[in-house]
Amino acid sequence: MNYPAGKWAKHYEGSLQTFKKQETKKGSKLVQKVIRAKKIRLRPTKEQEEQLWQSAGTARWVFNWVLHMWEMNHRFGGKFITNNELRKHITQIKKRPKYAWLNRVSNNVAKQAVKDACDAYKKWFDGCSGKSRVKAEKPRFKSRKKTKPAFYNDNVKLKVKAKSVLLEKIGWIKTSEQVPMKTKYLNPRISFDGKYWYLSVGIEKQCHKQELTTEVLGIDLGIKNLAVVSNGKVYKNINQTNKVRKIEKRLRRLQRNVSRKYEMNKEGNRFVKTCNIYKLEKNIRHIHRKLANIRQNHIHQTTTEIVKTKPSKIVVETLNVKGMMKNKHLAKSVAQQKFYEFKRQLQYKCEEYGIEFVEADRFYPSSKLCYECGHRKVNLKLSERIYHCEKCGYTTDRDHNASLNLANYSA
């Protein structure tokens, strides 16, 4: 692989190591090494599940404590607090009888929570001061009710055997499928999705370079259809199917039920939660989880089918999703389409196949340009679903015309 010459060569090599991407020749084929995450469901006992909740609660508490220390230090103009200093302070806190419960879980849970909080605060601070181009949001305190429970497990101490994994201070936990053995594990995390516990771990994977065609694909994203490809393929909006609409109708019914029960059990200015309210809220969480999984699965199937056509290049339009979310009539539909997740999945799958992935400029007028003559239609309303060129008379579907223009895009 050819690296750029001059002073940028070391920086470029370093960035490749950051993405854990290597290329080696194996026989006559070029093998590409990438790191891909493996997510496997855990099947803990009741005692083990209690320990998982304790570990997740400890990670959340330590994260909030570090943010509080950073806030106080920043408010009074103190010096930069390093990661090691905060870890030493946590070690001293554990010796107090009041915080003896911190010793019930693995030491690495608190250590990684400190590191995560420091990294999040530093990214935000560097973005505000101009040291970094990335404008990260200010880290917020994690809520016990709303935050997704998750914690870290040391990759060296993670042991695997037949359909079981060993977690620190918890023991051997059964898994629903076999975790890959005799490999290096990277950044193991245990999380809870509202119904089941999962182990997520990074594993190195070898990808053989594919033989690509000369075809260039342009992809236009939208609300009516998830994606319209320049080769004529149209991928539907999964949220408009009868299956999803029935689930959403059931969700609305349950939300009305729980709202009525809150009003019935109101005492003065506060609401009292009953056992029936807890049951309804649990059902609501499970329905939200089911809808999220349906949308995620549809995006995976769509992106995989596009990449398996093996084009030489894929061009995707860049949407101003943040601006689109400000429109109260479109915000829900835009959020359900998960445009960023579509782009993220397509990008890493293109890397595996060796396909060039290009993002068109945000202000590139793909919908307004005529594919045949290049004439730009200035006054194009959103309600006009058929594109008709006033100059050459070319008529086609609006989204298909945009995808053809994206296929011809050159940065």
C-alpha positions as CSV (number, residue, x, y, z in Angstrom):
1,M,0.0,0.0,0.0
2,N,1.4,3.4,-1.0
3,Y,1.6,6.0,1.8
4,P,1.9,9.8,1.1
5,A,5.4,11.1,1.2
6,G,6.8,13.9,3.3
7,K,5.9,15.0,6.9
8,W,2.4,13.6,6.7
9,A,3.6,10.0,6.2
10,K,3.9,9.2,9.9
11,H,0.5,10.8,10.7
12,Y,-1.2,8.7,8.0
13,E,0.4,5.5,9.2
14,G,-0.7,6.3,12.8
15,S,-4.3,6.9,11.6
16,L,-4.4,3.5,10.0
17,Q,-3.2,1.9,13.3
18,T,-6.0,3.8,15.1
19,F,-8.6,2.2,12.9
20,K,-6.9,-1.2,13.3
21,K,-6.7,-1.7,9.6
22,Q,-3.8,-3.6,8.0
23,E,-3.2,-5.1,4.6
24,T,-1.0,-8.2,4.0
25,K,-0.4,-10.5,1.0
26,K,-1.5,-14.1,1.6
27,G,-0.6,-16.1,-1.5
28,S,-1.9,-14.2,-4.5
29,K,-4.8,-12.6,-2.6
30,L,-4.7,-9.4,-0.6
31,V,-6.0,-9.9,3.0
32,Q,-7.3,-6.9,4.9
33,K,-7.4,-7.1,8.7
34,V,-10.3,-5.2,10.4
35,I,-11.8,-5.2,13.8
36,R,-15.5,-6.0,14.0
37,A,-17.8,-6.1,17.1
38,K,-19.4,-9.3,18.2
39,K,-22.6,-9.0,20.3
40,I,-23.7,-12.1,22.2
41,R,-26.6,-12.6,24.6
42,L,-25.7,-13.6,28.2
43,R,-27.9,-16.0,30.2
44,P,-27.1,-15.2,33.8
45,T,-28.7,-16.7,36.9
46,K,-30.6,-14.5,39.4
47,E,-27.6,-14.1,41.6
48,Q,-25.4,-13.3,38.6
49,E,-27.9,-10.8,37.3
50,E,-27.8,-8.9,40.7
51,Q,-24.1,-8.7,40.4
52,L,-24.4,-7.4,36.8
53,W,-26.8,-4.6,38.1
54,Q,-24.3,-3.8,40.8
55,S,-21.5,-3.4,38.3
56,A,-23.6,-1.2,36.0
57,G,-24.7,0.9,39.0
58,T,-21.1,1.4,40.1
59,A,-19.9,2.4,36.7
60,R,-22.7,5.0,36.5
61,W,-22.0,6.4,40.0
62,V,-18.2,6.7,39.3
63,F,-18.9,8.4,36.0
64,N,-21.2,11.0,37.7
65,W,-18.7,11.5,40.5
66,V,-15.9,12.3,38.0
67,L,-18.1,14.8,36.1
68,H,-18.9,16.5,39.4
69,M,-15.2,16.8,40.2
70,W,-14.5,18.2,36.8
71,E,-17.4,20.7,37.2
72,M,-16.2,21.9,40.6
73,N,-12.6,22.1,39.4
74,H,-13.6,24.1,36.2
75,R,-15.8,26.5,38.2
76,F,-13.1,27.4,40.7
77,G,-10.3,27.7,38.0
78,G,-8.3,24.7,39.2
79,K,-5.6,22.9,37.2
80,F,-6.3,20.0,34.8
81,I,-7.0,16.8,36.8
82,T,-5.4,13.8,35.2
83,N,-6.9,10.4,34.9
84,N,-4.4,8.8,37.3
85,E,-5.2,11.4,40.1
86,L,-8.9,10.6,39.9
87,R,-8.2,6.9,40.0
88,K,-6.1,7.3,43.2
89,H,-8.9,9.3,44.7
90,I,-11.4,6.5,44.0
91,T,-9.0,4.0,45.7
92,Q,-9.0,6.2,48.8
93,I,-12.8,6.5,48.8
94,K,-13.1,2.7,48.8
95,K,-11.4,2.6,52.2
96,R,-14.2,4.6,53.8
97,P,-17.0,2.5,55.5
98,K,-19.6,4.6,53.7
99,Y,-18.4,3.5,50.3
100,A,-17.4,-0.1,51.1
101,W,-20.0,-1.2,48.5
102,L,-17.6,-0.1,45.7
103,N,-15.4,-3.1,46.6
104,R,-18.1,-5.6,45.7
105,V,-17.5,-5.2,42.0
106,S,-14.3,-5.5,39.9
107,N,-11.7,-2.7,40.2
108,N,-11.6,-2.3,36.5
109,V,-15.3,-1.2,36.3
110,A,-14.5,2.0,38.3
111,K,-11.2,2.5,36.5
112,Q,-12.7,2.5,33.0
113,A,-15.6,4.6,34.2
114,V,-13.1,7.3,35.3
115,K,-11.4,7.0,31.9
116,D,-14.6,7.3,29.9
117,A,-15.7,10.4,31.9
118,C,-12.3,12.1,31.4
119,D,-12.3,11.3,27.7
120,A,-15.8,12.7,27.3
121,Y,-15.1,15.9,29.2
122,K,-11.7,16.4,27.4
123,K,-13.4,16.0,23.9
124,W,-16.0,18.7,24.8
125,F,-13.4,21.0,26.3
126,D,-11.0,20.7,23.3
127,G,-13.9,21.4,20.9
128,C,-14.9,24.6,22.8
129,S,-11.3,25.9,23.0
130,G,-10.5,25.2,19.3
131,K,-7.9,22.4,19.9
132,S,-10.2,20.0,18.1
133,R,-12.4,20.4,15.0
134,V,-14.9,17.9,16.5
135,K,-17.6,19.8,18.4
136,A,-18.7,17.3,21.0
137,E,-21.6,17.9,23.3
138,K,-21.0,18.6,27.0
139,P,-21.2,15.3,28.9
140,R,-24.3,15.0,31.1
141,F,-24.9,13.1,34.3
142,K,-26.2,9.6,33.8
143,S,-29.7,9.0,35.2
144,R,-30.5,5.8,37.0
145,K,-33.9,5.5,35.2
146,K,-33.0,6.6,31.7
147,T,-29.4,5.7,31.1
148,K,-28.6,2.4,29.4
149,P,-26.9,0.1,32.0
150,A,-23.4,-0.9,30.9
151,F,-19.9,-1.5,32.2
152,Y,-16.4,-2.6,31.2
153,N,-14.7,-5.9,31.7
154,D,-10.9,-6.3,31.5
155,N,-10.0,-7.9,28.1
156,V,-7.1,-9.9,29.7
157,K,-9.3,-11.4,32.4
158,L,-12.1,-12.3,30.0
159,K,-11.9,-16.1,29.6
160,V,-14.0,-18.2,27.2
161,K,-15.0,-21.8,27.0
162,A,-17.9,-23.8,25.4
163,K,-20.9,-21.4,25.4
164,S,-19.6,-19.6,28.6
165,V,-17.6,-16.5,29.5
166,L,-15.8,-15.6,32.7
167,L,-16.5,-12.1,34.0
168,E,-14.6,-10.6,36.9
169,K,-16.1,-11.2,40.4
170,I,-19.2,-12.6,38.7
171,G,-18.0,-16.0,37.5
172,W,-18.9,-18.2,34.5
173,I,-22.0,-17.0,32.7
174,K,-23.7,-19.0,30.0
175,T,-24.1,-17.5,26.5
176,S,-26.6,-18.1,23.8
177,E,-23.9,-18.7,21.2
178,Q,-20.2,-19.5,21.2
179,V,-17.8,-16.6,21.7
180,P,-14.8,-16.9,19.3
181,M,-11.9,-18.6,21.1
182,K,-8.1,-18.3,20.7
183,T,-8.2,-14.7,19.7
184,K,-7.5,-11.3,21.2
185,Y,-10.5,-9.5,22.7
186,L,-10.8,-5.7,22.5
187,N,-12.9,-3.4,24.7
188,P,-15.3,-5.9,26.2
189,R,-18.6,-4.2,27.4
190,I,-21.6,-5.7,29.1
191,S,-24.9,-3.9,28.5
192,F,-28.6,-4.3,29.1
193,D,-31.1,-3.4,26.4
194,G,-34.3,-3.5,28.5
195,K,-34.8,-7.2,28.3
196,Y,-31.6,-9.1,28.0
197,W,-27.9,-8.8,29.0
198,Y,-25.3,-8.7,26.2
199,L,-21.5,-9.0,25.8
200,S,-20.0,-6.8,23.1
201,V,-16.4,-7.4,22.2
202,G,-14.1,-6.4,19.3
203,I,-12.5,-9.2,17.4
204,E,-9.9,-9.0,14.5
205,K,-11.3,-10.4,11.2
206,Q,-9.5,-11.1,7.9
207,C,-11.3,-9.9,4.8
208,H,-10.1,-10.9,1.3
209,K,-10.1,-8.2,-1.3
210,Q,-13.1,-8.6,-3.6
211,E,-13.1,-8.3,-7.4
212,L,-15.2,-5.1,-8.1
213,T,-17.1,-4.0,-11.1
214,T,-16.7,-0.7,-12.8
215,E,-20.2,0.5,-11.8
216,V,-20.6,3.6,-9.7
217,L,-23.7,3.8,-7.5
218,G,-25.4,6.9,-6.3
219,I,-27.8,6.6,-3.3
220,D,-30.5,9.2,-2.6
221,L,-32.0,8.9,1.0
222,G,-35.5,10.1,1.8
223,I,-38.7,9.6,3.8
224,K,-41.0,8.2,1.2
225,N,-38.4,5.5,0.5
226,L,-35.3,4.7,2.6
227,A,-33.0,4.7,-0.3
228,V,-33.2,5.0,-4.1
229,V,-30.2,3.6,-6.0
230,S,-29.0,4.7,-9.4
231,N,-29.2,1.1,-10.7
232,G,-33.0,1.3,-10.3
233,K,-33.4,-0.5,-7.0
234,V,-35.8,1.1,-4.5
235,Y,-35.6,0.2,-0.8
236,K,-38.9,0.8,1.0
237,N,-39.5,2.7,4.2
238,I,-40.0,-0.1,6.8
239,N,-42.1,2.3,9.0
240,Q,-44.9,2.3,6.4
241,T,-45.4,-1.4,6.5
242,N,-48.5,-3.0,8.2
243,K,-46.3,-4.9,10.7
244,V,-44.7,-1.7,12.1
245,R,-48.0,0.2,12.0
246,K,-49.7,-2.5,14.1
247,I,-46.9,-2.5,16.6
248,E,-47.1,1.4,16.8
249,K,-50.9,1.2,17.3
250,R,-50.4,-1.2,20.2
251,L,-47.8,1.1,21.6
252,R,-50.1,4.1,21.5
253,R,-52.8,2.1,23.2
254,L,-50.5,1.1,26.1
255,Q,-49.2,4.7,26.5
256,R,-52.8,5.9,26.8
257,N,-53.5,3.2,29.4
258,V,-50.5,4.1,31.5
259,S,-51.4,7.8,31.3
260,R,-54.9,7.2,32.6
261,K,-53.5,5.1,35.5
262,Y,-51.2,7.9,36.5
263,E,-54.1,10.3,36.6
264,M,-56.2,7.8,38.7
265,N,-53.4,7.3,41.3
266,K,-52.5,11.0,41.6
267,E,-52.1,12.2,45.2
268,G,-51.8,16.0,45.4
269,N,-49.0,17.1,43.2
270,R,-47.2,13.7,42.9
271,F,-48.0,10.5,41.1
272,V,-48.0,7.1,42.8
273,K,-46.7,4.1,40.8
274,T,-48.7,0.9,41.2
275,C,-47.8,-2.6,40.2
276,N,-50.0,-2.3,37.1
277,I,-48.1,0.8,36.1
278,Y,-44.8,-1.0,36.4
279,K,-46.2,-3.9,34.2
280,L,-47.4,-1.5,31.5
281,E,-44.2,0.5,31.4
282,K,-42.3,-2.8,31.1
283,N,-44.5,-3.7,28.1
284,I,-43.9,-0.3,26.6
285,R,-40.1,-0.7,26.9
286,H,-40.3,-4.1,25.2
287,I,-42.3,-2.6,22.3
288,H,-39.8,0.2,21.8
289,R,-37.0,-2.4,21.8
290,K,-38.9,-4.5,19.2
291,L,-39.4,-1.5,16.9
292,A,-35.7,-0.5,17.2
293,N,-34.6,-4.0,16.3
294,I,-36.9,-4.1,13.2
295,R,-35.5,-0.8,11.9
296,Q,-31.9,-1.9,12.6
297,N,-32.4,-5.2,10.9
298,H,-33.9,-3.5,7.8
299,I,-30.9,-1.1,7.5
300,H,-28.5,-4.1,7.8
301,Q,-30.3,-6.0,5.1
302,T,-30.4,-2.9,2.8
303,T,-26.8,-1.9,3.2
304,T,-25.6,-5.5,2.8
305,E,-27.6,-6.0,-0.4
306,I,-26.2,-2.7,-1.9
307,V,-22.6,-3.7,-1.0
308,K,-22.9,-7.2,-2.4
309,T,-23.4,-5.7,-5.9
310,K,-19.6,-4.9,-5.6
311,P,-19.5,-1.5,-7.3
312,S,-16.2,0.3,-7.6
313,K,-17.6,3.4,-5.8
314,I,-20.7,4.4,-3.8
315,V,-21.7,8.1,-3.5
316,V,-24.2,9.1,-0.7
317,E,-25.7,12.5,-0.2
318,T,-25.0,14.5,3.0
319,L,-28.2,15.5,4.7
320,N,-28.7,18.3,7.3
321,V,-30.5,16.0,9.7
322,K,-30.2,18.4,12.6
323,G,-32.0,21.1,10.5
324,M,-34.6,18.6,9.3
325,M,-35.4,17.6,12.9
326,K,-36.4,21.2,13.6
327,N,-39.4,20.7,11.3
328,K,-42.2,19.5,13.6
329,H,-44.1,17.8,10.7
330,L,-41.1,15.7,9.6
331,A,-39.1,15.2,12.8
332,K,-40.6,11.9,13.8
333,S,-40.3,10.4,10.2
334,V,-36.7,11.6,9.9
335,A,-35.7,10.1,13.3
336,Q,-37.3,6.8,12.4
337,Q,-35.3,6.5,9.2
338,K,-31.9,6.5,11.0
339,F,-29.9,8.2,8.2
340,Y,-26.7,8.3,10.2
341,E,-26.9,4.6,11.1
342,F,-27.5,3.8,7.4
343,K,-24.3,5.8,6.4
344,R,-22.2,4.3,9.2
345,Q,-23.1,0.7,8.3
346,L,-22.6,1.3,4.6
347,Q,-19.2,2.9,5.3
348,Y,-17.7,0.0,7.3
349,K,-19.1,-2.6,4.9
350,C,-17.5,-0.7,2.0
351,E,-14.2,-0.9,3.8
352,E,-14.5,-4.7,4.1
353,Y,-15.1,-5.0,0.3
354,G,-12.6,-2.4,-0.7
355,I,-15.2,-0.1,-2.2
356,E,-14.6,3.6,-2.4
357,F,-17.1,5.5,-0.2
358,V,-17.8,9.1,-1.0
359,E,-20.0,11.7,0.7
360,A,-21.3,14.4,-1.6
361,D,-21.1,18.0,-0.5
362,R,-24.1,19.1,1.6
363,F,-24.9,21.9,-0.9
364,Y,-24.6,19.7,-4.0
365,P,-28.1,20.2,-5.8
366,S,-28.6,16.5,-6.7
367,S,-32.4,16.9,-6.8
368,K,-32.4,20.1,-8.9
369,L,-30.0,19.1,-11.6
370,C,-31.2,17.5,-14.8
371,Y,-29.4,14.2,-15.4
372,E,-29.6,14.5,-19.2
373,C,-28.6,18.2,-19.9
374,G,-27.3,19.4,-16.5
375,H,-29.9,22.3,-16.3
376,R,-30.6,23.4,-12.8
377,K,-34.2,23.8,-11.8
378,V,-34.2,26.6,-9.2
379,N,-37.8,26.5,-8.0
380,L,-38.3,22.8,-7.1
381,K,-40.9,22.2,-4.4
382,L,-40.9,19.3,-2.0
383,S,-44.3,18.2,-3.2
384,E,-43.1,17.7,-6.8
385,R,-42.3,14.0,-6.9
386,I,-41.8,13.9,-10.7
387,Y,-38.8,15.8,-12.1
388,H,-39.5,17.6,-15.4
389,C,-36.7,19.5,-17.1
390,E,-37.9,22.8,-18.7
391,K,-35.0,22.9,-21.1
392,C,-34.7,19.4,-22.6
393,G,-38.1,17.9,-21.5
394,Y,-36.5,15.0,-19.6
395,T,-39.0,13.5,-17.1
396,T,-38.4,10.9,-14.4
397,D,-38.9,10.2,-10.7
398,R,-37.4,12.9,-8.6
399,D,-35.4,10.6,-6.3
400,H,-34.1,8.5,-9.2
401,N,-32.9,11.6,-10.9
402,A,-31.1,12.6,-7.7
403,S,-29.4,9.2,-7.5
404,L,-28.2,9.4,-11.1
405,N,-26.7,12.8,-10.4
406,L,-24.9,11.5,-7.3
407,A,-23.5,8.6,-9.4
408,N,-21.9,11.3,-11.6
409,Y,-20.6,13.3,-8.7
410,S,-16.9,14.2,-8.5
411,A,-15.5,16.0,-5.5
